[in-house]
Amino acid sequence: MDITSPSFRANESIPSKFTCDGSSSNPELRFSGVPGSTKSLALIVFDPDVPKSIKVDGRYLHWAVWNLAPQTAAIPERERSGINENGPTGYAPPCPPGGEHRYVFQLFALDTTLRGAVISREADLRQAMEGHVIEQAELIGRYERPASVFLGRFGIVVVVLIVAAAVRYFVARRPRDA
């Protein structure tokens, strides 16, 4: 079984179009080689590189979709179904707080459908799939926000801190009146 995207190659950069710096739509995904005994497909997309100071487990769920028909060959751009870390709002685009992050797209072939399962988090979906995974495939994309975006948002803070440090330095060096 295989998962690919016409938008980016494995272990290469995800175009900004599919991130918070672009249109925020999901990239098209293509599936092939799904086993004949598959009853449904599930997709989980997560970032394993979240700083632990932001999220204790270091993971962020960007998207989860399940009960896809086994003959599903692709998920088109702008798909609205599924959940993410913030609830039932579909795809949450990559928007790393700093540095390059990996985005892991995992496709699962299941021997059942997950009808009736209460799923509101990644852990719920993984628990519901437990013992039902026939095969899985993975695609990893990478994304690092452009420096201009980072500096645009934080540049003012940096300039203020530099000016404050300079003022403090010159005030400390000024002779005091007796």
Buried (B, 14 or more C-beta within 10 A) or exposed (E): BEBBBEBBEEEEEBBBBBBBBEEBBBBBBBBEEBEEEBBBBBBBBBBEBBEEEEEEEEBBBBBBBBBBEBEBEBBEBEBEBBBBBEEEEBBBBBBBEEEEBBBBBBBBBBBBBBEEBEBEBBEBBBEBBEEBEBBBBEBBBBBBBEEEBBEEEEEEEEEEEEEEEEEEEEEEEEEEEE
